[in-house]
Amino acid sequence: MNLHTPHHFVPPRPDIPVSELGWYRTFATLRTNALQMWPQEAYDQDVLVQKFLGRRRFLLNAPDAIHHVLVDNAANYTRTAATYRILGPIVGEGLLLSEGEEWRHQRRTIAPALAPRIIPMLASHVAGATTAAVTRLAATEGEPVDLLTAMQALALEIAARSMFSLEIQRHGAALRSMIVHFGMRLGRPYFLDMMLPLGIPTFHDIARRKFRTEWIALMDDIIESRMRAPQSDRPRDLFDLLLAARDPETGAAFTRAQLRDQMATMIVAGHETTALTLFWSLYLLASAPLEQDGVLQEVRDLDLGPELAVEALPRLAFTRAVVDEALRLYPPAFIIVRQAINADQVAGVAIPKGSMVSVAPWVLHRHVRLWKDPEAFNPSRFLAQSPKPHRFAYLPFGAGPRVCIGSQFALAEATLVLATLIQRFEVTLADDRPVLPVGVVTTQPDHPAPFRLRARP
């Protein structure tokens, strides 16, 4: 599987087992690095059938099969009980976890607020926060710098500005501390999470409920701070847009609790995934100087400041391709899990009622039948002149009715930030220790690799 070519950097990856793991090792892997859960054959088969805790589970790699589950028959596949109990405390009943008519109401109401027409407003927030971050990073000239932490701080600052028009100094430390605590402890799957129905709480559920109480208080404090800000005749941020949003069918607005859960979902999902996308993009460019030079040639003479950043976006084709390729190699959401409500037939395979059906972008994006040199970092595969991958072979933001509604903003944000950083700095690695991806809640590096930034002349 490790296909090295003389032309493209092949980043290291975790060891892949040659055969299916037993249930105990599978569970241990889920808690430590789920990217090692799938055997070698998963990267070559259309449908992989495995057993776990007495049930069959199905991993889909055939694009038509994925389309069937996520689009054609999406109503037959629901999120698992473990997903609700693990993610519910931090995202509540927002768009990510709502179902049925409640989900449709939320989707209809949010969609206009996140339409492409808002990109100019949000691009200005991105550029302003990035300019401030560049000033801070310039002070590290030549010294080792932790870009993972820096990108997390920057993404959180962008989230605060674009969602609330607020500087993050007052709330940033508390937000980041709670998100990190949740991801390291409460957001990890435990054995009883997968064995017990939702109605029976576990010890970790009790801890999650305590976290939920504290999280709600923090989100309410942020919303109150925003509500006290001077009013404006024009929308300044996503909060203004969601506050004014109405369901086009019923005319209903979001309740205060619904508004809070939408904002929590956007902060958690938006800032963490964008920070990781930027980290992996920078790691890949630091490891592949020719591709970094390609970005530099594209951005060297562009004005990426708050006033003109949005006009630069159409001219950042190669930079965007780097982001797309980083999302292929290191998809933040490395697995999509569903449970079959009723029996189904997928790619000629019978899916019994209650079965676990998964699509793993980590596997899908490295599948030998779907990608040429799947292990290699090759941004040119996403340029206009290259053949497009099958729509259901590339799923960094999911697909179907539940596709990430903020994907266009996330891509614009990551592209603008990456362009600005490469315009201002030469990025290199400060040591030669391999950086390995670890899949727990998201696809994270196994250690905060040190980088060096040198100012461009």
Buried (B, 14 or more C-beta within 10 A) or exposed (E): EEBEEEEBBBBEBBEBBEEBBEEEEBBBBBEEBBBBBBBEEBBEBBBBEBEBEEEBBBBBBBBEBBBBBBBEBBEBBBBBBBBBBBBBBBBBBBBBBBEEEEBBBBBBBBEBBBEEEBBEBBBBBBBBBBBBBBEEBEEBEEEBBBBBEBBBBBBBBBBBBBBBBBEBEEBBEBBBEBBEEBBEEBBBBBEBBBEBEEEEEBEBBEBBEEBBEEBBEBBEEBBEEBEEEEEEEEBBBBBBBBBEBEBEEEEEBBEEEBBBBBBBBBBBBBBBBBBBBBBBBBBBBBBBBEBBEBBBEBBEEBEBBBEEBBEBBEBBBBBBBBBBBBBBBBBBBBBBBBBBEEEBEBBEBEBEEEBBBBBBBBBBBBBBEBBEBBBBBBBBBBEEEEEEBBEBBBBBBBBBEBEBBBBBBBBBBBBBBBBBBBBBBBBBBBEEEEBBBBBBBBBBBBEBBBBBBEEEE
